[in-house]
Amino acid sequence: MDSAIPVLFTLVAVLITLVPLVIAVRAGRRLLWIRRAVHGGLRAEGRCVRVYTTVGSTGEGPTHSRQHFVFAFRTADGRDVRFEDPGAPGTTIEGDHLTVAYVPEAPERALVVPAGYRVPYGQLALTFLFLAIFIVLGIVLVVGGVQVAGAFDDFSGYPDFGGEGV
């Protein structure tokens, strides 16, 4: 049982390290996609064709709602495309015309770019900083867990009193 504690400690520490690392990679990939669509992609006029709200609950706790925006636009080669953009302005209503940025190879991954839109590099930097704290904490805990596991192995050199009164 005593040898399971360091292993469990190390596994938890690895999870504390890996989860923020996965989140950071996903956030970075999303930002690169946004950058590619905004700076290297094409623009088209899109129209909001549907707005709907989903309501969810985690059981007995409070409910939460999420607004969804569905947009349609025509690509430069004449294809009609529909996509959902969770980052669309919350004030959007059906029928609104907005500028859409997309990459020709994947127009279904388009995004709405309001006037004056800037790629959120600052937001990504803060996200990475926050996640880096957890990654460093996880690494410290992993190293500590390995050292604790090694300390449990070092008890072999102590005399065995055989349960006699000391």
N, C-alpha and C positions, 0 to 999 in steps of 0.2 A: 504494500500500500504506500509506503514511504517513497518508493521509487516512482510511483505514478504521479506524485505531486509536481516534481520538476518537469515531467513530460507534459502534463496538463498546463502548467504555467507557460511553458515554451509554446505550446500550440495556441493558447490564447494570445500570446505576444505576437506570434506569426500572423494571426488573423487581424490583430490591431494594426499590423504593418501592411498586409496585403489589401485589405478593403480600401483604405484611402489611396493606395497606389493604383488600384483598378479605377477608382473614381477619377483620379488625376489623369490617367491615360485617356479615359473616355471624354473628359472635359477638354483635354488638349486636342483630341481628334475632332471633336465638335467645333472647336474654335478654328482649326485649320480648314475645316469644311466651309464654315461661314466666311472666312477670309478668302478662300478660293472662289466662292460664289459671288461675294461682294466685289472683290477686286479683279478677278479674272474671268468671271462669268458674264452671262448676257442679262439684259434687263427686258422686262415686258410689263404691260399693264395687266394687272390681275383684278379680279372682282371677287368679293366675298359672296359666296353662294349659299352658305349655311352657317348658322351659329346655334350651338346647342350646349346644354349643360348636363353633366353627369353628376350624380350624387352617390357618394360611397359612405360606408360605415365599417368600422372595425369590430362590430359586435355591439357591446353595450356602451361604448364610448361615443364621443360626439361625431356627428356626420360632417363630411367635407364635400364641397362641390368644386367642380372644375369646368371652366368654360372652354369650348372647342371652337375653332374657327376653320372653316373649309374654304379654300380659294380655288379659283379656276383661272387659267390663262392659256394663251396660244403661243407655242414656241415659234422660233424663227422659221423652222421648216414646216409649220402649219399643223402640228399635233396639238390637240386639246388635252390639257393636263389638269388634274385636280390634286390638291395636296392639303394637308393640315399643318398649320404652323402654331405651335404652342407659345411662340414668342411674339405673336401678333399683338398690336395695341389693344388693350382691354375695352377701348371705346368703339371698336369696330362693330358695325351692324351690317346685316345682309344688304347687298347692293353697293356697298362702298367700293370705290376703285382705289387700288393701292399699287405701288411699284413692287415688282417681284424680281428677285435675282436668282438665277439658276445656272447650273453647269450643264451644257448641252448633252453630255453623256448620261446625266441622271436628273432630268427635269422634275421628276416626282419628289425630289429632295429640295425643292425650291424653298425660299424664305422671303417673307415680307420685309422690305427695307424702306421704312418711312423716310421722309425728307431729312437730310442731315444725319443719317444713320452712320455710326462709327462702330467699327469692330471693337468689342468690349475687352481689350487687352488688360485694362486695369482690374476688371472683375476677375479675369482669369488669374492674374498675378496674386490677388488676394485669396482666391480659391486654392492655388498652389501653396501659398504660405500657410494657410490653415491646415491643409492636408499634410504638409511637410512636418508640422508639429507632431501629428499622429504617427507619421512614418518614423521620425527620430525616436519618439517614445517607444514605439514597437521594437525598433532595433535595440534600444537600451534594455528593454524587457527580455528580448531574445537572448542577448549576451548575458544578462543577469540570470536567466533561466538555465542556460548552459553551465554557468559557474555554480549555481546552486546544485544542479544535477551532479557536477563533478565533486562538490563538497560531500554529497551523500555517499559517493564511492570511496571517499577518503576515510570513512569510519572503520574500514577493515583492519587498520593497524592498531586499534585500541584493544586492550585486553578484554576477554570475555569473562565476566565474573560468575557466569553460570547461574544467575538468579540468587546467589547467596547473599546474605545480609552484608551490607558494606559498612 
